[in-house]
Amino acid sequence: MEVHDYASPQQLIKSGRYPFTMGQLRHFLLCRHKNGLDRAVRKIGKRIVLRIDLFEQWIENQTS
């Protein structure tokens, strides 16, 4: 069984590791089915957490 790291959107913003504001991250999460972020999102009840490795992969795959 593999162990993955998960973080809430608030934890991602507070870490300072990613160049997003909370508003930007919320927009990405609302549009996750269109932009491909849904692979990294896990819902536990009403809470949303992101799988860190898939989130970073999603960032790297974004091109202008």
C-alpha positions as CSV (number, residue, x, y, z in Angstrom):
1,M,0.0,0.0,0.0
2,E,1.4,3.4,-1.0
3,V,1.3,6.3,1.3
4,H,0.4,9.7,-0.2
5,D,0.6,13.2,1.3
6,Y,-2.6,15.2,1.3
7,A,-3.3,18.8,2.2
8,S,-6.3,21.0,2.4
9,P,-6.5,24.2,0.2
10,Q,-5.8,26.3,3.3
11,Q,-2.7,24.2,4.1
12,L,-1.4,24.7,0.6
13,I,-1.7,28.4,0.7
14,K,-0.2,28.7,4.1
15,S,2.8,26.6,3.1
16,G,4.0,29.3,0.7
17,R,5.3,26.6,-1.6
18,Y,2.8,27.3,-4.4
19,P,2.3,30.7,-6.2
20,F,-1.5,30.8,-5.7
21,T,-3.9,32.9,-3.7
22,M,-6.9,31.4,-2.0
23,G,-9.2,32.9,-4.7
24,Q,-7.1,31.4,-7.5
25,L,-7.1,28.0,-5.9
26,R,-10.9,28.1,-5.3
27,H,-11.4,28.9,-9.0
28,F,-9.2,26.0,-10.0
29,L,-11.2,23.7,-7.6
30,L,-14.6,24.9,-8.9
31,C,-13.5,24.2,-12.5
32,R,-11.6,21.0,-11.7
33,H,-13.6,18.8,-14.0
34,K,-12.7,21.1,-17.0
35,N,-9.1,21.8,-16.2
36,G,-8.0,18.2,-15.1
37,L,-7.4,19.0,-11.5
38,D,-10.1,16.4,-10.5
39,R,-7.4,13.7,-10.5
40,A,-5.7,15.3,-7.5
41,V,-8.9,16.2,-5.5
42,R,-10.3,13.9,-2.9
43,K,-13.6,14.6,-1.1
44,I,-14.0,13.4,2.4
45,G,-17.6,14.3,3.4
46,K,-17.8,18.0,2.7
47,R,-14.0,18.6,2.9
48,I,-11.7,18.8,0.0
49,V,-8.1,17.7,0.1
50,L,-5.5,17.5,-2.6
51,R,-3.0,14.8,-3.2
52,I,0.3,16.6,-3.3
53,D,2.1,14.6,-5.9
54,L,-0.8,14.8,-8.4
55,F,-1.3,18.5,-7.7
56,E,2.4,19.2,-8.5
57,Q,2.1,17.1,-11.6
58,W,-0.9,19.1,-12.7
59,I,1.0,22.3,-12.2
60,E,3.9,21.0,-14.3
61,N,1.5,20.0,-17.1
62,Q,0.0,23.5,-17.4
63,T,1.2,25.3,-20.5
64,S,0.4,28.7,-21.9
